[in-house]
Amino acid sequence: MAVSNNITAVLNIVALLCSIPIIAAGIWLDQKPENACVQLIRWPVILLGFLILLVSLAGFVGAYRYKETLLAFYLCCMAILIALLLILLVFAFVVTRPDGSYDVPGKGYKEYRLDGYSAWLRDHVVDNKSWRKIKACLADTGVCPKLTQKFITADQFFAAHISPLQA
């Protein structure tokens, strides 16, 4: 077996082994139906895990058995997977980059307005169905009760440096 095929086979075994926890995490998320926050990501996580599993298996078999067509399929699929993940990453940064915050004089936190966020994010948050899901997800986090325990007086709250979710 050529050195490049050995390296490809080993890398694909590592990718195959890494896909197993991804699939397991997706299945674990699927077993948590009471949590509204994870309903959105459980199937994409499972799908991503299976795609990585199948592509790495094709790459391993192609490298181990000297199957050029399987290696070509592997390279095309891996390039598509990488491109899609990069597109998703860029999209997430573009959508969430404007954070809608502005400084409030004399306060330790920032105020947030919906107008300061990207148009795509505004359109998806303002939708009544989406807002109900977001509100349920935020309520599940228990941020508000924790704030009332941490900051006893209003002065403590206004002077504190808190996260955007808490603000």
N, C-alpha and C positions, 0 to 999 in steps of 0.2 A: 504494500500500500504506500502510495506517495506521501511525502511529508504534508503537503497541502491538504490532501484528503484526510490524513490523520487529524490535523488541526480542525478541519471542518467537522469531522465526526465528533471529536471531543466537545467542541463548542455547541454542537447541536444536542449532544447528550445533556450538557449543562442547561441549555435552554429548555429542553424537554423536562428536566427535573424541576426547573424554576416554574414551569407552567402548572405543575401539580398543586403547589400552594395557591396559585391564582385561582384555579378551578375550585379548590377547597374553600377559599374565601368567598367566592361567589355563591357556592352552595350553602355556606354558613349564613351569608346575608339573606339567602332565600328562605332560610328557616326562621327569620325574624320578621314575620308579617305585621306585627304590631307597631313597628317603627316606620313611620312615614318617610323618614329621611333616606333610608336605604332602598326603598322601592324603585327609585329611579336608576340606581347603578348596579343592581344585582345581575340583571341579564347581560348588560355590556361586559361586566367582569367575567362572567362565565364564558361568553362568546370569545372574548379576547384570550382567555386561557386555552380554550379549545383550538383557536386559530394558531396560537404559538405552539401548542402541542403537535398539531398536524403538520405545520410547516417545518418544525424542527425534526419531526420523525421523517419527513420526506428528505430533508437535508442529510440526516444521518444515513438513511438507507442508500441515498444517491452517492454519498461519499464512500461508504463502506463497500458497496457492491459495484462501484464504478459505473453507475447509470447516469449518463450525460443528460438524458432528457429529464430525469428526476431532479438532477442538480440545477438544470435550467429552470424548471418549474419552481424549485425552492428559491432560487435567486430572484425570480420575478415576484413571487409571493412575499418574500421578505422585503423587497424594495417597496412593494405596495403597502405592506404593514407599517414599515418605517415612515413612509410618506404620509399615510393616514394619521399616525400618531403625532407626527410633526404638525400637520394641519390642525389637529385637535388642540395641540399645545398652543400654537399661535392664536387660534380662535379664542381660547380661554384667556390668554393674556390681553388680546384686543378688547374683548367684551368686558373684562373686569378691571382694566387699567384705570379709566376715570372712576375714582372712588366716591365722588359726590360729597366730599368733605370740605368744610371750611372752618377756619379757626374762630373760636368764640373768645373775645377778650375777657381775661380774668378767670377762665375755666381751664381745667386740666384735660379736657376732652374736646373733640370736634363735633360739630353738628353735621348731619347728613341730610341731603335733599335728593329726591328722586331725579330731579333735573340734571344733577351732576353725573349721572351714570350714562353708559352707552345706550343708544336708542334700542338696540336689540334686547338688552337686559331690562330696560324699562317696559318694553312691550310685553315681555314674558312675565314680569312681576306684577304688572297692573292687572293682567287678566285675572278675573275673579276666581276661576278654578285653580290657577297656579298659586294665587295668594293664599287660598285656604290650605294648600299643601305646605307652603312655606311657613305659614303661621303655626300649623300643627307641628312641624319639625322644630321650630324655634321653641315652642312650648315644651316639647319633650326634653330639651337640653337643660331646663331648670336654671337658666341664667338669672332670671329676675328674682327668684327666692334667694339665690346665693348673694345677690347684690344687697338685698335688704338685711342680710345677716352680716355682711362685711362692712357696710357703711351705715352706721347708726343714725348720724345726723345728715342733713342736707349739705352742710358745709364740707363734711368729709367726702361726700359724693362729688361735689362740684370741684374740689381740689384734686381729686384722684386722677391718675392717668389710666384710663380704661380702654379696652379694645373697642373696635368699631361695632362688634356685635353687642357689647354691653351698653354702648352709647345709644 
